[in-house]
Every structure is written in structure tokens, then in C-alpha cells.
Amino acid sequence: MLHKHRSSGAAAVKVRAAPAAQRIEAALQRALSLGEGPEGPPLLAAAARHAVFPGGARIRPQLCLAVAGACGEPHPALADAAAAAIELLHCASLVHDDLPCFDDAATRRGVPSVHSAFGERIAVLTGDALIVLAFQALAEAVEPITIALLAPLINILGRCVGGPSGIVAGQAWECEPRVSLAAYHRAKTGSLFAACTEAGALAAAADPAPWRHFGLCLGEAYQVADDVRDVVATAQALGKPAGRDRDLHRPSSASELGLGGAIEYFDRLVVRSIAAIPECDGAPLLRALVRAESERLVPQVSVRDLALAA
């Protein structure tokens, strides 16, 4: 039975949130080990680890655990597995996104992309393997007390990754002659952020429906920030090639609204995201996390000064 958003208080949420980074890395290590063994091809195993470690900001699994904590988190093992599954799906999308048929990116997270390091064939298979591992990791973490949560969790992840509006659809929109920027952003980034908030709530046995809008708003804000950073940041700061939206003629809020307009839209989306957080004991901490992340992505001074000078 799903319960309403309850926790033992904001202090308890902070205690659980403190080791979130360690929990995520440990859960990812467990998940990767499921696809490894002496009977397996070593290149595939090495490429999968290259794709996942070292990670980026891990904002998606962090968000998943933060929502689970805000909802009380009675099942931490399941929350950890859901967070790891989402990060594996995200890493798979990056491996495929970097391929020569899409972005042809030589670097990712400051190191050679998977196809640059291991070849295109292994990169395709690595992305596929990470997708499978995501669902396997989720299944492995289920216990008798949480078995009823497995099917709805799988449904959330499948809906937010596949068609018609998951991250696969977001990638596919880049192959279309025309695309709505809002639909593109919602699929390419917003959908997986919605998976984070919905899966985090569900892993804590809370109703995921009220959390979807928060994830979609935050995901769109994150994509707009990515559009802005693609214009103003260096390849070293991004950990991947800069200026790719312009070079590949992809939909971008920076090109459609101008740099200053995109930053203003980002600010509005941050306000909407904070307002969309459902009322719960952990809501103040979540609001603080969103504010801190927004400042990290689009600093109040440096990026805005660049926009004024443009």
C-alpha cells in the first residue's frame, strides 16, 4: 500500500542525504558487477566501466535519493537500485549520443568517449548492455516486502526512456526535419528527471503522481542550462565538445530565445520547479538543493555578464 509523503523530519532527511554520493557509487559498482565475469568479453566490461566511472555530477541519482528521503525512504536498498538504474540509463544515452552517427563527440566527462576509446561497435553494445543492466539491477534489489513496487517502477523507467516521449524519442527528434523545442526538451531531458522524482517517491512507497511535474520542470531547466553552457562554456569546463548545438543545427533555447532570453527562461523554470515540489517534511531540503544546483549550472554573475555582453 502506498503511503502519503511522511518522514521523521527534515533532520532525518539530511542524515540520509549526507552519504548519497557513496550510496550511488556503491550501487553502481554492484550493478556493473552483474554484467561481468570470466566468461564474458573483457572489452565490453571495460567499456561499460569507462562509460560509468568516473561519473559526472550524478544529479539524476542524487535527485532520486533526495525525493526518496523526502518521502521517508522505508526501503533504502530499493531506492539505491532505482537511483543506479536511472544513472545507467543516462550513461547509456550518453554513449549512444556520442556516436559518429549522432554527435561524433571525441570526449565525454573530460575523458575519451566510449567509441573513441573502444571503437564504434563496442560503444553500441555498451549502450545496449547498460540499458539491460539498469533493469537487472532493479530486479536484483527487490525483496518480498517491496515486490509489489517492481512492476510500477519498471513501467516508470520504460515510459521515461522509450517512446513516445522518453529519452529515446528525444534523440529521435534530432532526426526529424521540424521539432517543437518544448517537446524536444521534455523528451530529451525532462522525461528522465521525471523518472528520478517518480521512482524516488515510489521506491519509498509513496504516490509518484504528484512528483512528476516537479521532475519535468527541473529537467527542462537543466536542458536550458545545458543549451546556455554549450554557448558560453569551454570544452574543458563541459568535459565534452562545446558549440555542438550550433554546429549540428539542433534545437536550442539559446538560439531560439537568444542567450539572455534563455537565461531568463531558465530562471523562470527554476522558480516553477521549486513551486512544484509536493508538500512533505523534506520539501525545504529539496528546495535548497534545487537552488544550489541552479547556481552551479548557471552562475548568477559570470554567465549573465556574458549574456549582457553578447
Secondary structure as GFF3:
##gff-version 3
##sequence-region A 1 310
A	DSSP	alpha_helix	10	17	.	.	.	ID=ss1
A	DSSP	alpha_helix	20	33	.	.	.	ID=ss2
A	DSSP	alpha_helix	42	52	.	.	.	ID=ss3
A	DSSP	alpha_helix	59	70	.	.	.	ID=ss4
A	DSSP	alpha_helix	76	97	.	.	.	ID=ss5
A	DSSP	beta_strand	107	108	.	.	.	ID=ss6
A	DSSP	beta_strand	111	112	.	.	.	ID=ss7
A	DSSP	alpha_helix	114	118	.	.	.	ID=ss8
A	DSSP	alpha_helix	120	141	.	.	.	ID=ss9
A	DSSP	three_ten_helix	144	146	.	.	.	ID=ss10
A	DSSP	alpha_helix	147	161	.	.	.	ID=ss11
A	DSSP	alpha_helix	167	173	.	.	.	ID=ss12
A	DSSP	alpha_helix	181	185	.	.	.	ID=ss13
A	DSSP	pi_helix	186	190	.	.	.	ID=ss14
A	DSSP	alpha_helix	191	203	.	.	.	ID=ss15
A	DSSP	three_ten_helix	209	211	.	.	.	ID=ss16
A	DSSP	alpha_helix	212	232	.	.	.	ID=ss17
A	DSSP	alpha_helix	235	238	.	.	.	ID=ss18
A	DSSP	alpha_helix	244	247	.	.	.	ID=ss19
A	DSSP	alpha_helix	253	275	.	.	.	ID=ss20
A	DSSP	alpha_helix	283	297	.	.	.	ID=ss21
A	DSSP	alpha_helix	302	309	.	.	.	ID=ss22
###
